[in-house]
Amino acid sequence: MFETTDFLFTAETTPGVTTDLAGSVGKVEELSVVADAVNVTDSPNCKSRLNGLLVASEIQRSGLDVILQLTGRDRNQIALESVLLGALSVGVNKILCLTGDQPEKGMGLWLLINLK
């Protein structure tokens, strides 16, 4: 993947508030004709959703390249390292690290933030 110097086109998907893994994966399979890779979000807008790593792994198994988005918003260092180990163990090796959205209520963990 990404062996070309041409423009790279990615699409983005947000896992659903569901346990229907096949449905979350199925909605992006037709993107393979137009997208070089699919970004899988990590609970955007501080809303619980199906685990992004699980969805990314299944999308990749279907033949599409994936970029897993990983936010540090509600994870400490151990939790972040665990997600990274899990991602690498299933072959998801393209990861976009983000701070994450600010919760409307309460406070995020914010132990680790983006480097500036």
C-alpha positions in Angstrom: 0.0 0.0 0.0 1.0 3.6 -0.6 3.8 2.7 -3.0 2.8 5.4 -5.5 3.8 9.0 -5.5 0.4 9.9 -6.9 -2.3 11.5 -4.9 -3.7 9.2 -2.2 -7.5 9.1 -1.7 -8.9 7.8 1.6 -12.5 7.5 2.8 -13.7 7.6 6.4 -16.1 5.4 8.2 -17.5 5.6 11.7 -18.5 2.3 13.3 -22.1 2.2 14.3 -23.8 2.1 17.6 -24.5 -1.5 17.0 -23.3 -5.0 17.5 -23.7 -5.6 13.7 -20.1 -6.0 12.6 -21.0 -7.2 9.2 -23.1 -4.1 8.6 -20.3 -1.8 9.7 -17.9 -3.6 7.3 -20.4 -4.0 4.5 -21.1 -0.3 4.1 -17.5 0.4 3.1 -16.7 -2.6 0.8 -17.9 -0.7 -2.3 -15.3 2.0 -1.6 -12.5 -0.3 -2.8 -13.0 0.9 -6.4 -12.4 4.6 -5.4 -10.4 4.7 -2.2 -6.8 3.7 -1.6 -7.6 3.1 2.1 -10.4 3.6 4.7 -9.9 5.6 7.9 -11.8 4.0 10.8 -12.7 6.6 13.5 -12.4 6.1 17.2 -15.7 7.0 19.0 -16.0 10.6 17.5 -18.0 13.2 19.4 -17.4 11.3 22.6 -20.1 8.7 21.7 -19.8 5.0 22.4 -19.6 3.0 19.2 -18.5 -0.4 18.0 -14.7 -0.8 18.6 -12.8 0.8 15.8 -10.0 -1.8 15.9 -12.4 -4.6 15.5 -14.0 -2.9 12.5 -10.6 -2.0 11.0 -9.4 -5.5 11.3 -12.5 -6.9 9.5 -12.4 -4.3 6.8 -8.7 -5.2 6.2 -9.6 -8.9 6.0 -12.1 -8.0 3.3 -9.3 -6.7 1.1 -9.3 -2.9 1.8 -6.3 -1.1 3.4 -7.2 0.7 6.6 -5.9 3.5 8.7 -7.0 3.2 12.4 -7.7 6.4 14.2 -6.6 6.2 17.8 -7.5 8.9 20.3 -5.9 9.5 23.6 -8.9 11.2 25.1 -10.0 8.5 27.5 -7.0 6.2 27.6 -4.0 6.1 29.8 -0.6 4.9 28.5 -1.3 1.2 29.2 -4.6 1.3 27.4 -3.0 3.0 24.3 -0.2 0.5 24.3 -2.7 -2.3 24.5 -4.6 -1.0 21.5 -1.4 -0.7 19.5 -0.3 -4.2 20.4 -3.8 -5.5 19.4 -3.6 -3.6 16.1 -0.2 -4.9 15.2 -1.3 -8.5 16.1 -4.1 -8.4 13.6 -2.0 -6.6 10.9 -3.4 -3.1 11.2 -0.2 -1.1 11.0 -1.4 2.3 9.8 -2.5 4.4 12.7 -3.4 8.0 13.0 -3.0 9.3 16.5 -5.3 12.1 17.6 -6.2 13.9 20.8 -9.9 13.3 20.5 -13.0 15.4 20.9 -13.7 17.4 24.1 -16.6 15.7 26.1 -19.7 17.8 26.5 -20.1 16.6 30.1 -17.3 15.6 32.5 -13.7 15.5 31.7 -11.6 13.3 29.4 -8.6 11.5 30.8 -6.1 13.5 28.6 -3.1 11.8 30.2 -1.4 11.8 26.8 -1.8 14.7 24.3 -0.6 15.4 20.8 3.0 16.4 20.6 3.4 19.9 19.2 
